Amino acid sequence: ESSSRPRLMIGLDVGSTAVKAVVVEPGTGRIVWKRYVRHGTRQVETCLEFLEALEQDFASYAANAFRVFVTGTGGDAVAQAIGGLFVQEVNAVALAVERFHPDARSIIELGGQDAKIIFIERDEKSGKVRKIPSMNDKCAGGTGSVIDKIAAKLEIDQARLRTMEFDNVRIHPIAGKCGVFAETDINSLQKQGVPAEELIASLFDSIVQQNLSVLTRGSTLKPVVVLLGGPNRFLPGLQQCWRRALTDLWAERKVVVPSDASPADTVR
């Protein structure tokens, strides 16, 4: 039975905050298993738990029925340990976006401890695609860890954080360049009685502006922009902030955006 079954591909992303995995049918691209867990600094242990769960859930498959591809900040060591193929995360992100969003011109990914922007340039004549990455992996400023730390300080759990809005909320100036500076500004505003909703929206704004000013290196992100990474995926307020900031930027720099395109069409 197992020998007649198609081989499956396992994608394992060992990130700084969470471990993610999918099992995909190569022919159809159908996802047959997936899991996302915040590892709480237990990267290797969480990977082992994933592999044990996979072994149990696919017990009827032969041991050689899987190909494993590993990415993420902790992915190289895990790939070597389990015999998987390590894929550098910028390449993994670019390949995925090229497959699922072929019209994308820019990628913004926020992780727990790093942030990256990838510009996608297409030569209309030759059809060649050039991907130009810009990455901050030296400082946690402008990343998901800052959001987690400040939310914990404000006693805002993840469930509430995922409901907090950016649109129509008053914004206060917060330093986005450094997580410590951001925390200092938040403390000051909190003592002045600024509500938590305004503090979080202001934090989103500082993170977006920090990444736009530093990672773009003076270039302009062009639509379509694809938002990736845990903070962008799970925090609607942060998504709203990106859409507002990019819409304003394009208007200021006279970037042509289709008149019938909605913000969700141009920033996904």
Protein Blocks (a to p, Z undefined) as FASTA:
>chain_A
ZZmpccddddddddfkbccdddddfklopafbdcdddekhplmlmmmmmmmmmmmmmmmp
cfklpccddedjklmmmmmmnopacddfklmmmmmmmmmmmmbcbdcdddfkbccddddd
ddfknopacddddddfkbfghiaklmmmmmmmnopafklmmmpcfehpacddddfkbmkl
mmmmmmmmmmnopafklmmmmmmmmmmmmmmmmmnnopacddddddedjklmmmmklmmm
mmmmmmmmmmmnopacdfkbcfklmmZZ
